[in-house]
Amino acid sequence: MVGIVRVVHPAPTVAVVAVSVALGSILSAQAGMPAFGARTLLTALAVLGSQIVTGAANDWADRDRDALAQPDKPIPAGELTPRQAIGVAVAGVILLLAASLPLGPLPLALGIAATASAVAYSLWLSGTPLSVVPYLVSFGILPVWIAAGVAVPLERIAAAPLLIAPFAAAAHLANTVRDFDADASVGRRNLSQALGRRASLVLALVLAMGVGIGAGVALLTGGRMGVPSGALGLIGLVAVAQGAGNPRRLWGGMLVAGVCWTAAWALATG
């Protein structure tokens, strides 16, 4: 059981599902629907399924690298076999499809696209300088997927992918800098390796802080910054700032900021 929990990458899974619940419930309430109605729940379950696929596929694809560079990961540590990791991924696919089908063809298609992009990262792109691309694609799809899932007009979140792009790039850099030595030991040339450890860490911090500060200034000058949005925005900034110089703390802070800033943006723009 421990291996199953670890192979789905619980921290980012919890963060992405929390983002989905926060955004879906706020959009639903603003549209006059129950905040935690059936569509919000099904959308969150679909995102959970996608995250399960993403985590399990990543650990399966990295099993040989992990055996050499990170033997404490679930598969090389013997907590579950490669075949069992595939079984976990298949269970995630089943959950994704089962939760998405009642929502209609658009949420289903968006969920499949976001998941396919994440799997492409693990299988083909994670060791190349194009490693950031699946982050841009999957995270860019996420707010559209949630809006479609809870059946609100997509123009409501039209600006979200533009804000998410630099944050997604920052998340990718922060995540891969954590594994910088492991990737270098097996000759991987992802974007962080191409840029270098220090440059990647600095760029991740600058991009993330830039998103938070830029969005906050825009909302404040536009007269749309309320107390809840301001408080959530500040929490996110502090969470990111405390990770300066430490990739593991920065990654954790960005997970917190992603949830806080999503809720802040949705509340302020509704």
N, C-alpha and C positions, 0 to 999 in steps of 0.2 A: 504493500500500500504506500509506503514512504516513497518508493521509486516512482510510482504512478504520479504522485503529487509533485515530485521534483521534476519529472520529465516534461510536465506541461508548463514549466517556468512560472511558478505561482505568483511572484511579485508583479511582473508585467501583465499577467492574465487578470489578476484582481484589479489592477489599475485601469486596463482597457475596458473591462466589464463595468467598473464604476463610472468611467467616462460615459459609457453607453447608457447606463441607468440615469445618470444625472442629466445628460442632454435629452434623452427620450422623455423623461418625466417632465422636464421644464417645457419642452416644446409642446407636449400633449396638454399640459395645464394651460399654457398660453393660448392654445387653440380651442379651449373650452371642453377638452376631453379629460377623462380621469387620468391623473398623473401616473398612476401605477396600474393602468388597465392591462388588458390581455395583450394588446399589441406591444406595449412597452416591455412586458415580461417575455414575450416570444422573441422580440428583437434582442434583448439581453441574452437570452439562451442561445440564439443563433451566433452572437458574437462570442459567447463562451465556447461554443463548438469550434468556431474558427480558431480561437486561441489555443484550444487543446490540440488541434491539427498542427498549428504553427510550432508549438513547443516540442511536441513529440517528433515531428518531421525534422526539426533542427537537431535534436539530440541524436536521432538515427543517422542523419547525414554526416554528423561530426564525430561519429563513434570512433573512427580510426584515429583522428586527430586527438580526441579526448584521451584515448588510451595512452598516448605518448605525452601529452602536455597537461591534461587535466584529468588525472585518473580518479578523482573524487566525484566526477559526474556520474549520473545514475547508471548508465550502461556499462562503462568500464569498471565501476565499483561493484558490479554484480547485483544491483538492486532490481534490475529487470533485464531481460534479453532483448536483442534487436527485434526479434519477432514480436515480443510483447509491446515494444514501442510502436511498431506498426499497428498492432491491435488497438492501442490507445488512439492513434491517429485516425483509424477507421471509425472508432466510436465517436470521435469529434466530428467527422464528416456526417455520420448519421444524425447527431444532435443538430448540426447546422442545417441539414436538409429538413429534418422533422419540424424544427422551429420556424423555418423560413417558408415552407410551402403554404401554410395558412395565411401568410402575409401577402402573397401575390408574387407575380413574376419579377417585378423590379427589385424588391428586396432580396429575392432569391438570387437573381443575377449579380447584384452588387456584392452579396456575401460570397458567392463563388469567386468573383473576380478578386476581391480583397484577399481571400484565402489562397488562391492560385498564385498571386504575386508574392505572398509570404513564403509559400513552398518553393517558388522559383529562387528566392533568395537562398534558402538552405541548400538546394540541390545544385545550383549553377552559379549564382552571382556573388555569394558571400566571400569568395576568395579572389574577387576581381575589383578593379577601381570603380566598377559600376555598382558596387554593393549598396550604395545609398538609394538606388532607383526603386527597389521594392518598398522601402520605407516611405518614399514620396508617394508611390501609387497606393499602397494599402492604407496609410494614414489619411491620404487625400480622399479616398473613397469613404472612410468611416463615417463622417458626419452626414454625407449624402445617404448612405446606407441606413443610418439611424432615422433620419427624417422620413425616408421612404417607408421604413418599417412602422413608424408610428402614424403614417399617413398625413403628414403636414406638407404644404406646398414646398417644393425643393428650393424655390427662390428665397425661402426663409433663411437658408443656410448657404446662400450662394457665395458669400465672402469667406466662409470658413476654410475651404481648401487653400486659399491664398495665405492665410495666417498659419495654417498647419504645416505648410511646406518647409519653412526654415526651422520650425520646431522638430519636425520629423528628421531633418538632416542632423540637427543637434543631437537628437536621441540616438541616431545611428552612430555618430561619432563617439558619444559618451559610452555607449554599449560596447563598441569594438575596442575602444582604448582600454577597457577593463580586461580584455583578453589579448592585449597587445603582444605580450611575450609569448603566449601560447601560439598565436597566429604566426609570429615571426619564426618560431622554432620549426614549423612545418612548411615554411615558404609561402604562406598566404600573402597575397598582395591586394588586400581590400583598400578602401579609401583611406582609412587611418594609417595603414602601413605606407601608402604612397605619400601622405602628408607629413608623417612623423608623429611621434607620441605627443610632444608638447604642443605643436601646432594644432593637432586635432582636438586636444583638450581645451585649448584657448578658444578655438573656433566654436566648439560645442557650447561653451559658456556664453560667448558673445551672441551667438544666434538665439539661444534660449532666453537670455536676459533681454535681447532686442525685441523679441516677440512680446514678452510680458510688458516691458516698458512702453513699446510702441502702441500696443493695443490699449493699454491704460491711458496713455496721453490722448489717443484718439477719442476714447469714450468720455474722458473728462472734459476735453475741449468741446465735445459735441453735446454736453449736458446730459449724458446718459449714464453717468457713473453714480449708482446708488451706494448706500452703506454696505449692503451684502456683497455687491460686486467688488467694491473697493477692498473690503476685508479679505475676500477670497483671492483677489489679485495680489495683495500684499503677502499673504501666506505663501503663494506660489513663488514670488520673488525671493523671499527669505529661504524657501526650500532649495531653489536653484543656487543662490549665492553661497549657501553653506557648503556646497560641493566644489567651490573653486580650488583647483589644485589637486583634487582627489577624485579620480574617475568613479569609484564605487559610490561615494557620497553624492557626486553629481548625478549619476544614474538614478539613485533613489530619490533625490530631490526633484528630478524631472518627472518621475512617475507621480509624485504628489502634485507638482505644478500642473501637469496635464489635466488632472481631475479638477483642481481648483479653477484653473483658467477657463476650462470648458464651461463649467457652471457659471462663472462670472460673466463670460461673454454672452451666454444664452439669456441670463437674467437681464443684462444691460441692453440687449438688442431686441427684446421681445415687445 
